[in-house]
Amino acid sequence: MTWVFAGVGVAFAGVAVIAVLAVRVLAAAKELHRELDRTRAQLTPKQDILRQKIDALRHPE
């Protein structure tokens, strides 16, 4: 009977470790999402300017 309790305890500890790691992965994914949003916000105006310059070169008036 002691082995059963020990086995259940080890299994529970393993599940707890996996849960902690899953929370850490989710937190890192949220941070990556925020970083991508900041980068897009910085690049969008520059991309628009570049597109205007390319259009001016393609269609000189």
C-alpha positions as CSV (number, residue, x, y, z in Angstrom):
1,M,0.0,0.0,0.0
2,T,2.9,2.3,0.7
3,W,4.1,1.9,-2.9
4,V,0.7,3.0,-4.2
5,F,0.9,6.2,-2.2
6,A,4.5,6.8,-3.3
7,G,3.5,6.2,-6.9
8,V,0.6,8.6,-6.7
9,G,2.8,11.2,-5.0
10,V,5.5,10.9,-7.7
11,A,2.8,11.2,-10.4
12,F,1.3,14.3,-8.8
13,A,4.7,15.9,-8.5
14,G,5.3,15.2,-12.2
15,V,2.0,16.8,-13.1
16,A,2.8,19.8,-10.9
17,V,6.1,20.3,-12.7
18,I,4.4,20.1,-16.1
19,A,1.8,22.7,-14.9
20,V,4.4,25.1,-13.7
21,L,6.3,24.8,-17.0
22,A,3.1,25.3,-19.0
23,V,2.4,28.6,-17.1
24,R,5.9,29.8,-17.9
25,V,5.4,29.0,-21.6
26,L,2.1,30.9,-21.6
27,A,3.7,33.9,-19.9
28,A,6.6,33.9,-22.4
29,A,4.1,33.7,-25.3
30,K,2.2,36.7,-24.0
31,E,5.4,38.7,-23.7
32,L,6.3,37.7,-27.3
33,H,2.9,38.9,-28.5
34,R,3.4,42.2,-26.7
35,E,6.9,42.6,-28.3
36,L,5.5,41.8,-31.8
37,D,2.8,44.4,-31.3
38,R,5.4,47.1,-30.3
39,T,7.6,46.2,-33.3
40,R,4.6,46.3,-35.7
41,A,3.7,49.7,-34.3
42,Q,7.2,51.0,-34.9
43,L,7.5,49.5,-38.4
44,T,4.1,50.5,-39.8
45,P,4.8,54.2,-40.4
46,K,8.2,53.4,-41.9
47,Q,6.6,50.8,-44.2
48,D,4.0,53.3,-45.4
49,I,6.7,55.8,-46.2
50,L,8.6,53.2,-48.1
51,R,5.5,52.2,-50.1
52,Q,4.9,55.8,-51.0
53,K,8.5,56.1,-52.3
54,I,8.2,52.9,-54.3
55,D,4.9,54.0,-55.8
56,A,6.5,57.3,-56.7
57,L,9.3,55.5,-58.5
58,R,6.9,53.2,-60.3
59,H,4.5,55.8,-61.4
60,P,6.4,59.1,-62.0
61,E,4.0,62.0,-62.6
